[in-house]
Amino acid sequence: MSVVAMASNEIQKLRPSLPIPTAIKGAEIGSFAHFTVTVRLPEIAQRVIAENEFPSSIEQNLAALIGEIPNGEIRDLQDADAPDLAAWTGYIEPYKGSNWLDVPWYFVEAYFYRRILEATTYFQVGSWQNVDPYEKQKRLGLETTIDAIGALSGFVKSAIASTTDIETKKSAFRQLLSADLWGNRVDLSLWPIMEGGSSRVESTREQSYILVDDTPIIAEKVVNFQNLRVDFIVDNAGFELIGDLCLADYLLASHAAEVVYLHLKAHPIFVSDAMSKDVLYTIAFLTQATDLNLKELGWRLKDYLDNGRLLCQENFFWTSPLAFWEMPESLDQELSNSNLIIVKGDANYRRTVGDRHWEYTTPYQSITSYFPAPFVALRTLKSELATGLSTEQLKQLPQQDTQWLTNGQWGVIQFVERDR
Ligand SMILES: O=P(O)(O)OC[C@@]1(O)O[C@H](CO)[C@@H](O)[C@@H]1O
């Protein structure tokens, strides 16, 4: 096979095998994407002004950004020192001069959060360099969910102590997986803490709210794991991250996993998405808690970090606007070493399928067979996109809940075997 044919074969491997539908766009009147671009994004930028004590120059930058949405023109980024500037020049090129509604929705969201950092001079040398504009929300997201964190840390402690018979192990894993799914309902970009966002914390919900549940397949695999590698493509800090860390704790303490990798955002995005600093802050928060279960959880996690069994890896791909089938070869290669990847949240789910208008009955596996390792998506539905549903579900759900696609009340646990 020629080099060119091999190269195109490699690229082909990294794309869905099905014809790829059109991208979701904010121009679709009445859609959640349209509501997000025209209403939610300006509101998020206003909250950034309200929750920080930026100087007037930065507040003017943010006000100007708000004024551009949605009829302003997409333009190149202007923070010259940013490490991701060259990559963003390439991302922006196809959309330069377009308004914020006529380009793919996921691009607009990633671009918006990156423009927030341009406005706050996040990448510039000076007083606001590396200052996370969502820090206050993230910390409150931990402090206001302390009771739920206590309950979950107590559960994982007892689960670790009872890693005896297979059925007990499967049951414990299933409950931790479910808690990690429902932690995704706490979403500060949709429901800010100051507007009662913490009230959405719960670790358990009736099984009927899980629309696709591959837990039995995953539990059967994991219960037989011995000293393997598990990777989390992490989503939100706060209570959701506690769910990730409790699941990681269980996998590491039971030696199902020898090592757990946390793949984290390279800069603040989607208000609550986690970076390495948020993981370290969360573990320190736990070690300093008065509650013994929280303290013990924190010290176990710190021990895993110190002994190289829990690893934090940031990558600018996770903050890029690209579909997951466009991930760099180096990252694809790295993830191919995993025995199981846990993909968290709605935005990552959207990226696994390129945020396209797939029929909701399209099998998830047939779109995502490009993935570099076996993976499970833990996602509460917060956008008008779904896969793997039945025609019966599509008849019933709108009658049960008119907002079923976007209110985070429904979830999926979808497993995809590696297929390349
Ligand atoms: O990835 P997450 O935290 O589960 O959700 C991200 C999100 O809040 O942002 C997008 C809308 O702005 C949607 O994908 C979803 O509502």
The ligand as an ORCA input file, in Angstrom:
! r2SCAN-3c Opt
* xyz 0 1
  O     -20.558     19.042     29.287
  P     -21.565     19.352     30.334
  O     -20.961     20.123     31.466
  O     -22.332     18.138     30.792
  O     -22.672     20.292     29.673
  C     -22.247     21.337     28.856
  C     -23.418     22.249     28.568
  O     -23.809     22.894     29.750
  O     -23.032     23.215     27.621
  C     -23.740     23.055     26.411
  C     -24.784     24.157     26.285
  O     -24.174     25.396     26.470
  C     -24.428     21.724     26.497
  O     -23.619     20.754     25.945
  C     -24.575     21.513     27.976
  O     -25.745     22.148     28.339
*
